[in-house]
Amino acid sequence: MKNKIFIVLSEGISVDKKVLSFVKKSISKALFLLKLSSKEVCLTFTSDEHLTKLNYKYLGRPYPTNVLAFPMRKGKGLKISHLGDIIISIDTAKKEANLYNLNFENYLLALCIHGLLHLLDYDHQKGLYAPWLMQKNELNLLEKLAYKEGKKELLNFIKRREYMPAKLAVNVDHVATVREARKSYYPDPVHAAVLAELGGADGIVVHLRLDRRHVKERDVRIIKEIIKTKLILEMAIDEELIKFAKEVKPYQVTLVPERPEEVTTEGGMNLEGKVEEVKKVVRELKKANIKVSLFLNPEEKAMELAKKTEAQIVEIHTGIYAEALNEEEREKELSKIETAARIAKDLGLIVHAGHGLNYENIGPVAAIPEIEEFSIGHSIVARAIMVGMERAVREMKELILRART
Ligand code: PXP
């Protein structure tokens, strides 16, 4: 390997020789893996005090940070051989490794790789896909370069430090509810699904209830045909519905409990003593190439049992959080959701959440890094009525006026 890795230790900073050699070799290998073998990089290990000064001078932030990267080649493409400087505070690196319970060598390497990717113009603070791409590269490199001991924990930490915003799956059930109020043919949830996609929905959700009170088989079939994103079919465990799902093949089925008299889904599934029964359904749907999600209350036990059913996804019930009567209760429920999400992700499950979320309460849950997708219906349909009312009335008024002029 031709590349040169320069390591500078600031005055008063000492790092074990073995650690320095591990970092130097690993960054050299990282450049090789990135097909940048001929490039050079300078790593400076320094103090919190020094990094605070640099952070203030160059970024206007008067506090310490773990790593700063100063690229040499801004706007000069890859022609230039010196990629730039990565400056790391050993004080902060040690504190953070301790705080996150990570092995120091591996954490220091993760910071160096983070800085190296910044030198190559990767940026986790820009746009929709750049954060995902940066994280993917960090994980790929650390998978190959980190010490075996503590590697799993490090990779989980990087995965959990999700940069990506969560996705939004829009539930159009209540468009069908309005249609069914008159047993009419409009408004059509199929049209609503297309409009939701135009608005940026990442998926469309429909709940085919046992009593078919809103969405019907026809809606599910046409939505599946017409949408460009993914169809998520919510349903109870029922033989006829399983047969229907296998025929229509939505991207995902979300299994929910259902009580005939309920106004809406009242809570998560109770998996106690039902793991084998649910596992049978999960396997049957997975065999038909359908992903399976289980709607569950934010409880540790529920996440553990979900893992045993072999479902790939859990949707954490946010209804109790949404209905909390005061701030204290809301915070308590939020923490339950956070903990359940962390446990589920650590178990290797994909984490979604939903129920009762609206324009006022979405913020805190949307910040939970483990949650990859939200399923929201009622509040969006309700808002659509409100923001559309003025135009709808104006259009009708115009038709009435024009009839005689
Ligand atoms: N997730 C599940 C499992 C649901 O049953 C529902 C309601 O159909 C939702 C999310 C969406 O809830 P809301 O309509 O309150 O946004």
Boltz pocket constraint, residues with backbone or C-beta under 6 A from the ligand:
constraints:
  - pocket:
      binder: B
      contacts: [[A, 171], [A, 173], [A, 207], [A, 234], [A, 254], [A, 256], [A, 264], [A, 265], [A, 295], [A, 315], [A, 353], [A, 354], [A, 355], [A, 356], [A, 357], [A, 375], [A, 376], [A, 377], [A, 378], [A, 379]]
      max_distance: 6.0
